[in-house]
């Protein structure tokens, strides 16, 4: 597997299905653990990551605050292009996977956390503008706090690829994520893509550029 090519082993009917992700690397790592694992997906969206995990029998906590992504409705996915989506709850109902999933309809930073999981995954959430008014250290720290001993932290995140990004700490540059992890954490994998072109999607109505980082660590 070439890390620098986004993988597509996990198929889904999500509205995000065509956008690039390293989620299959996280999925592969979970499969190698040979045990029942609970997973929290922060930024569950319409189920792109939640549904595949639930289908494999993992117990999932899905956190999402956007009512349309949760309940379905009309969204914009490009300039002058709108579509209707099912939403996370309806997709889980159709897939008959609600039994494995607990859905929490709140913003992760604002919610009171009273649970622990074996693994946590997020995809480009702390760099969303809604979270820029809170330190990225707070976001990552709260993710770490819900992970059990010997648990797994995994994130793919946007890196600075335009001048405006360099003024925002939530776009984390190479090796900079390491400063948020002390000696209690063992880094399993870490890498970055070159700048790449991406097609229009939710929140970006024209073609644009991205650069992504991937980080996987285990709590000792």
DOBARO-485859 format. One record per residue (C-alpha): x, y negated, z; residue number from 1; residue in three letters. Coordinates in steps of 0.25 Angstrom, whole numbers, padded with zeros to 4 digits. Each point is the difference from the previous one (the first is absolute). Last residue first. Layout:
<recs>
X, Y, Z, NUM, ALA
...
</recs>
This chain:
<recs>
0003, -0013, 0106, 220, UNK
-0010, -0008, -0008, 219, UNK
0001, 0003, -0014, 218, UNK
0002, -0009, -0012, 217, UNK
-0004, -0002, -0014, 216, UNK
0002, -0013, -0008, 215, UNK
-0004, -0004, -0014, 214, UNK
0003, -0013, -0007, 213, UNK
-0007, -0007, -0011, 212, UNK
0003, -0010, -0011, 211, UNK
-0012, -0006, -0007, 210, UNK
-0003, -0008, -0013, 209, UNK
-0013, -0005, -0006, 208, UNK
-0011, 0003, -0010, 207, UNK
-0012, -0008, 0003, 206, UNK
-0012, 0000, 0010, 205, UNK
0009, 0003, 0012, 204, UNK
-0009, 0002, 0013, 203, UNK
-0006, 0013, -0005, 202, UNK
0008, 0005, -0012, 201, UNK
0007, -0005, -0013, 200, UNK
0011, 0008, -0005, 199, UNK
0014, 0001, 0006, 198, UNK
0014, -0004, -0005, 197, UNK
0012, 0005, 0007, 196, UNK
0011, -0006, 0009, 195, UNK
0010, 0011, 0004, 194, UNK
-0005, 0010, 0010, 193, UNK
0004, 0001, 0015, 192, UNK
0005, 0012, 0009, 191, UNK
-0001, 0005, 0014, 190, UNK
-0001, 0014, 0005, 189, UNK
0000, 0008, 0013, 188, UNK
0004, -0012, 0009, 187, UNK
0001, 0006, 0014, 186, UNK
-0007, -0009, 0011, 185, UNK
0002, -0001, 0015, 184, UNK
0013, -0008, -0004, 183, UNK
-0008, -0012, -0003, 182, UNK
-0008, -0003, -0012, 181, UNK
-0005, -0014, -0004, 180, UNK
0014, -0004, -0005, 179, UNK
0000, 0011, -0010, 178, UNK
-0011, -0007, -0008, 177, UNK
0011, -0010, -0005, 176, UNK
0008, 0011, -0008, 175, UNK
-0005, -0006, -0013, 174, UNK
-0009, -0012, 0001, 173, UNK
-0014, 0000, 0007, 172, UNK
-0011, -0008, -0006, 171, UNK
-0007, -0003, 0014, 170, UNK
0011, -0010, 0003, 169, UNK
-0006, -0010, -0010, 168, UNK
0010, -0011, -0005, 167, UNK
0006, 0010, -0010, 166, UNK
-0013, 0004, -0006, 165, UNK
-0002, -0014, -0006, 164, UNK
0013, 0002, -0008, 163, UNK
-0005, 0013, -0007, 162, UNK
0004, 0014, 0002, 161, UNK
-0001, 0001, 0015, 160, UNK
-0004, 0014, 0004, 159, UNK
-0014, 0006, 0001, 158, UNK
-0001, 0012, 0010, 157, UNK
-0001, 0015, 0000, 156, UNK
-0001, 0005, 0014, 155, UNK
0002, 0013, 0008, 154, UNK
0001, 0002, 0015, 153, UNK
0000, 0014, 0005, 152, UNK
-0001, 0006, 0014, 151, UNK
0010, 0007, 0009, 150, UNK
-0007, -0006, 0012, 149, UNK
-0014, -0005, -0004, 148, UNK
-0002, -0012, -0010, 147, UNK
-0010, -0011, 0004, 146, UNK
0011, -0010, 0005, 145, UNK
0008, 0001, -0012, 144, UNK
-0011, -0006, -0008, 143, UNK
-0002, -0011, 0010, 142, UNK
0015, -0003, -0001, 141, UNK
0000, -0001, -0015, 140, UNK
-0012, -0010, 0000, 139, UNK
0007, -0008, 0012, 138, UNK
0013, 0000, -0007, 137, UNK
-0007, -0006, -0013, 136, UNK
-0003, -0012, 0008, 135, UNK
-0015, -0005, 0000, 134, UNK
-0005, -0010, -0009, 133, UNK
0004, 0007, -0013, 132, UNK
-0010, 0012, 0003, 131, UNK
-0011, -0005, -0009, 130, UNK
0010, -0003, -0011, 129, UNK
0003, 0015, -0002, 128, UNK
0014, 0003, 0003, 127, UNK
-0003, 0008, 0012, 126, UNK
-0009, 0009, -0009, 125, UNK
0008, 0005, -0011, 124, UNK
-0003, 0015, 0002, 123, UNK
-0001, 0005, 0014, 122, UNK
0002, 0014, 0006, 121, UNK
0000, 0005, 0015, 120, UNK
0004, 0013, 0005, 119, UNK
-0003, 0009, 0012, 118, UNK
-0011, -0009, 0005, 117, UNK
-0003, -0007, 0013, 116, UNK
-0012, -0007, 0005, 115, UNK
-0006, -0012, 0007, 114, UNK
0004, -0011, -0009, 113, UNK
-0007, -0014, 0002, 112, UNK
-0003, -0006, -0013, 111, UNK
0005, -0013, -0005, 110, UNK
0013, 0004, -0007, 109, UNK
-0007, 0012, -0007, 108, UNK
-0012, -0008, -0005, 107, UNK
-0012, 0008, 0003, 106, UNK
-0010, 0010, -0006, 105, UNK
0006, 0012, 0006, 104, UNK
-0003, 0013, -0008, 103, UNK
0002, 0014, 0007, 102, UNK
0003, 0010, -0010, 101, UNK
0000, 0016, 0000, 100, UNK
-0015, 0002, 0001, 99, UNK
-0002, -0011, -0010, 98, UNK
0006, 0009, -0011, 97, UNK
-0013, 0004, -0008, 96, UNK
0006, -0006, -0012, 95, UNK
-0012, -0007, -0003, 94, UNK
-0001, -0006, 0014, 93, UNK
0015, -0003, 0000, 92, UNK
-0002, -0008, -0013, 91, UNK
-0012, -0007, 0006, 90, UNK
0007, -0004, 0012, 89, UNK
0013, -0005, -0007, 88, UNK
-0007, -0009, -0011, 87, UNK
-0009, 0004, -0012, 86, UNK
0006, -0010, -0009, 85, UNK
-0007, -0009, -0010, 84, UNK
0009, -0007, -0010, 83, UNK
0003, -0014, -0004, 82, UNK
0009, -0006, -0011, 81, UNK
0001, -0015, -0004, 80, UNK
0015, 0001, 0003, 79, UNK
0003, 0013, 0007, 78, UNK
-0005, 0009, 0011, 77, UNK
-0012, -0008, 0006, 76, UNK
-0009, 0007, 0010, 75, UNK
-0014, 0004, 0000, 74, UNK
-0005, 0009, 0011, 73, UNK
0004, 0011, 0009, 72, UNK
-0001, 0002, 0015, 71, UNK
0014, 0001, 0005, 70, UNK
0007, -0007, -0011, 69, UNK
-0011, -0010, -0001, 68, UNK
0000, -0003, 0015, 67, UNK
0015, -0003, 0001, 66, UNK
0005, 0004, 0014, 65, UNK
0007, 0013, -0002, 64, UNK
0006, 0011, 0009, 63, UNK
-0001, 0014, -0003, 62, UNK
0003, 0010, 0011, 61, UNK
0002, 0014, -0006, 60, UNK
0001, 0014, 0004, 59, UNK
0007, 0008, -0010, 58, UNK
-0007, 0011, -0008, 57, UNK
0006, -0002, -0013, 56, UNK
-0013, -0006, -0005, 55, UNK
0001, -0010, 0011, 54, UNK
0014, -0004, -0005, 53, UNK
-0004, -0002, -0014, 52, UNK
-0013, -0008, 0004, 51, UNK
0008, -0010, 0009, 50, UNK
0011, -0004, -0010, 49, UNK
-0009, -0006, -0011, 48, UNK
-0012, -0001, 0010, 47, UNK
-0007, -0013, -0004, 46, UNK
0010, -0009, 0008, 45, UNK
0007, 0008, 0011, 44, UNK
0008, -0012, 0004, 43, UNK
0007, 0007, 0012, 42, UNK
-0001, 0015, -0002, 41, UNK
0002, 0007, 0013, 40, UNK
0004, 0015, -0001, 39, UNK
-0003, 0012, 0009, 38, UNK
0009, 0012, -0003, 37, UNK
-0003, 0015, 0001, 36, UNK
0014, 0007, -0001, 35, UNK
0009, 0004, -0011, 34, UNK
0008, -0013, 0000, 33, UNK
0004, 0002, -0015, 32, UNK
-0014, -0004, -0005, 31, UNK
0001, -0013, 0007, 30, UNK
0013, -0003, -0008, 29, UNK
-0007, 0003, -0013, 28, UNK
-0011, -0010, 0003, 27, UNK
0010, -0011, 0004, 26, UNK
0007, 0002, -0013, 25, UNK
-0014, 0001, -0007, 24, UNK
-0003, -0014, 0005, 23, UNK
0011, -0007, -0008, 22, UNK
-0010, -0008, -0007, 21, UNK
-0002, -0007, -0013, 20, UNK
-0014, -0006, -0004, 19, UNK
-0009, 0009, -0009, 18, UNK
-0008, 0006, 0011, 17, UNK
-0003, -0013, 0007, 16, UNK
-0015, 0001, -0003, 15, UNK
0000, 0014, 0006, 14, UNK
-0003, 0012, -0008, 13, UNK
0012, 0007, 0006, 12, UNK
0012, 0009, -0005, 11, UNK
0012, 0002, 0009, 10, UNK
0012, 0005, -0009, 9, UNK
0001, -0014, -0005, 8, UNK
0015, -0004, 0004, 7, UNK
0006, -0013, -0002, 6, UNK
0013, 0001, -0007, 5, UNK
0012, -0005, 0009, 4, UNK
-0001, 0012, 0008, 3, UNK
0004, 0010, -0011, 2, UNK
-0006, 0013, 0004, 1, UNK
</recs>
